Amino acid sequence: MSSTGLWICCFQETWSIWSCVHHLPHLSSLCICTDGLCENIFVLWPPPFLTCSDSVRLVHGSSLCSGRLEVRSNRSWSSVCEEDLDLNDTQVVCRELGCGAPGLLQGGLYGEGEAPVWTNELQCEGNESVVLDCRRSSSAGKTCSPGTAAGLTCTDPGGVRLVGQPSQCAGTVEIQHQGHWRPVGDYYERWDLKSGSAVCQYLDCGSAVSVNTTDDFPHRPVWSVSVPCLKLTSGPRDCVKLYDSSNHSSAVVVVCSDLLPQPNISLSDGVFEVYRQGFRVLVFSDFTVTCSVRPQYPGGSFQLISDTEKPLNLTLPAVNHSAHFLLSSMGYAHRGNYTCVYHVDVYNRSFTSSQSPALYLTVGGNVRTNAHKTPTMHQ
């Protein structure tokens, strides 16, 4: 891909497919979209790091690097039979798409689709740059058996992470590209909550609650990311531009909504035994429910909630990342599910964790005392 001129990029949102047309600067207002493949059009300059393939694509997958394999021939897309592919063929496919090494190849993995079957069979040597460079043989009238349309998963060649904070869902945005982890710069100050949310969602951290910049990397090279591209795709790494810049003095810092880990809940200091899907506690005994969380931030509080006959909603401050709720005189009104929630104020905001797994308690008058142990419910 040339790094000069202008790339007009057409994005098909449904399956994360890019179709890019290279134009000279004086043709910057022109975009050619053929066969109705382009649903969203925008102009990016400088050119982004995008894999623009005219001959092969993976569809119905979770990213650019996974899906049902389709090959473009005579201005239309065709599916490929699993039996017609070997390791050399899949290496070239993954390479052309800008992905890592081929992983899983399985027929029907991403459905059959409606595309006709490709009548050629690839005979790649494995060192070709694109599928069109491979030799092929023709099999007129070829069909695939049901469940054999090739589904391919290539490894992701890089990654995205948030660093510098206790939680993996907050920190400086770093992207691994061309083998290097570097912060993401924001020279033009275009990052906002929507672009930050693209990072959070990619990391399974919810949505962005704040996006700022830091000047902690004045001499470290940074990657530049196209914000318009980021808002349309699900993979921040796909929007890294071809060049990296050493002139930026600031990096992007994102805090996501799902900042806190799921807390644990356990039962202690009582007479109880394992009973079905929970625990049976000796009637009229005292027992303690402990809420805890993986150490990240100091302080905070735990909330103990129950769906019992007499619902509980108790709160205690966190001490050493845990809280112990003493419940006296276990009665039948205490039967039900108990869950913990963790609250903490950080980054000038209040955050609440998801609920812990439920701890189910029932009551019995004949509990085996030798069954005493400390059960813990955790993810």
BELCOR-V931647 format. One record per residue. RES is the residue in one letter. D_LAST is the distance of its C-alpha to the last C-alpha in Angstrom with 2 decimals. Layout:
RES,D_LAST
RES,D_LAST
This chain:
M,45.41
S,48.00
S,47.05
T,50.18
G,51.03
L,48.68
W,45.80
I,45.44
C,41.95
C,41.23
F,37.62
Q,36.58
E,33.41
T,32.12
W,31.59
S,31.79
I,35.25
W,37.68
S,41.43
C,43.40
V,47.16
H,48.94
H,51.84
L,54.29
P,54.05
H,57.01
L,55.20
S,52.12
S,52.50
L,52.44
C,49.48
I,49.99
C,47.38
T,48.37
D,47.39
G,45.44
L,42.42
C,42.20
E,40.63
N,40.13
I,42.57
F,42.61
V,44.41
L,42.75
W,44.78
P,44.44
P,43.09
P,39.31
F,37.70
L,37.30
T,37.83
C,40.59
S,41.28
D,44.15
S,43.69
V,40.08
R,36.79
L,33.34
V,32.53
H,29.78
G,27.11
S,24.35
S,26.56
L,30.08
C,29.18
S,28.04
G,29.70
R,32.72
L,35.64
E,38.77
V,42.04
R,44.63
S,48.13
N,51.19
R,49.36
S,46.71
W,43.31
S,42.96
S,40.12
V,40.30
C,40.05
E,37.51
E,40.33
D,42.31
L,39.85
D,39.40
L,37.67
N,40.55
D,40.37
T,36.65
Q,37.10
V,39.72
V,37.72
C,34.72
R,37.22
E,39.09
L,35.98
G,35.14
C,31.96
G,31.03
A,31.70
P,31.39
G,28.37
L,27.91
L,31.10
Q,30.93
G,33.21
G,31.97
L,28.55
Y,29.17
G,31.65
E,35.41
G,36.62
E,40.21
A,41.68
P,44.53
V,44.20
W,45.49
T,48.65
N,48.49
E,46.68
L,45.48
Q,46.93
C,45.31
E,45.90
G,42.60
N,44.17
E,45.13
S,43.79
V,43.70
V,43.93
L,47.45
D,48.66
C,47.78
R,50.40
R,49.96
S,51.70
S,52.43
S,51.85
A,53.46
G,52.04
K,48.82
T,45.95
C,42.39
S,41.36
P,38.67
G,35.17
T,36.55
A,36.49
A,35.01
G,31.48
L,30.77
T,27.87
C,29.02
T,26.91
D,26.57
P,29.25
G,27.65
G,24.75
V,23.97
R,22.19
L,22.36
V,23.50
G,24.94
Q,22.36
P,19.35
S,17.01
Q,16.89
C,17.63
A,20.96
G,24.02
T,26.95
V,26.75
E,27.51
I,28.28
Q,29.02
H,32.26
Q,34.97
G,33.05
H,32.85
W,30.14
R,31.95
P,31.35
V,32.27
G,35.47
D,36.66
Y,40.41
Y,41.31
E,38.76
R,37.49
W,33.74
D,32.49
L,29.40
K,29.66
S,29.79
G,27.03
S,24.83
A,25.52
V,23.90
C,20.84
Q,20.39
Y,20.95
L,18.10
D,15.75
C,16.19
G,17.95
S,21.63
A,23.86
V,24.90
S,27.41
V,29.30
N,31.70
T,33.51
T,33.92
D,36.99
D,35.30
F,36.32
P,40.11
H,41.02
R,38.08
P,38.38
V,36.10
W,35.34
S,36.72
V,34.72
S,36.43
V,35.00
P,36.61
C,35.03
L,31.59
K,31.75
L,32.52
T,30.20
S,26.47
G,26.87
P,28.10
R,29.24
D,31.66
C,33.54
V,34.51
K,38.29
L,40.48
Y,41.64
D,39.93
S,41.52
S,42.14
N,43.87
H,40.88
S,40.25
S,37.06
A,33.56
V,31.07
V,28.26
V,25.55
V,23.01
C,20.42
S,19.15
D,15.37
L,16.05
L,13.36
P,9.73
Q,7.26
P,8.29
N,7.47
I,9.98
S,12.21
L,15.70
S,18.69
D,22.49
G,23.39
V,24.61
F,22.12
E,21.16
V,18.61
Y,19.80
R,18.83
Q,15.32
G,15.25
F,17.72
R,21.44
V,22.97
L,26.70
V,28.69
F,30.21
S,28.13
D,26.40
F,22.70
T,20.31
V,16.92
T,15.28
C,13.20
S,12.22
V,11.14
R,11.59
P,15.40
Q,16.86
Y,19.49
P,21.61
G,22.04
G,20.53
S,19.69
F,17.12
Q,17.72
L,17.09
I,17.67
S,18.57
D,20.18
T,22.51
E,26.29
K,26.72
P,23.83
L,22.53
N,21.97
L,22.13
T,21.75
L,22.01
P,22.35
A,19.79
V,21.36
N,19.96
H,16.75
S,16.27
A,18.19
H,19.38
F,20.53
L,23.33
L,24.14
S,27.53
S,29.25
M,26.58
G,28.28
Y,27.76
A,27.13
H,23.82
R,22.42
G,19.54
N,16.00
Y,14.85
T,12.45
C,12.47
V,13.46
Y,14.57
H,17.97
V,20.01
D,23.28
V,23.69
Y,26.00
N,28.11
R,25.49
S,23.04
F,19.40
T,16.78
S,13.01
S,11.15
Q,10.44
S,7.69
P,6.77
A,10.33
L,12.01
Y,15.16
L,18.31
T,21.75
V,25.02
G,27.41
G,30.76
N,30.49
V,27.37
R,27.63
T,27.54
N,26.94
A,23.49
H,22.39
K,19.24
T,16.39
P,13.25
T,9.93
M,7.08
H,3.76
Q,0.00
